[in-house]
């Protein structure tokens, strides 16, 4: 198991980005969370296998149709044991 922490910049708030991330993470079987940041970015933490997280990272770069991702700052981390699936936090 691994973890991925990412901050996504661009037009990622008000365009369904958190819902997109939530759906992608659940389809991949990841645990973790996604939330908006005050500066207009979106932050996410996900835990799963390296293959699951690689697919998740690819999805973060893509985003939903209305989003315009300009950058994804991602770092591999040690998992913290997130449980209970994937959730949207505030």
Helices and strands as residue ranges (DSSP letters): E 2-11, H 17-28, E 31-36, E 42-48, H 50-62, E 68-77, E 86-88
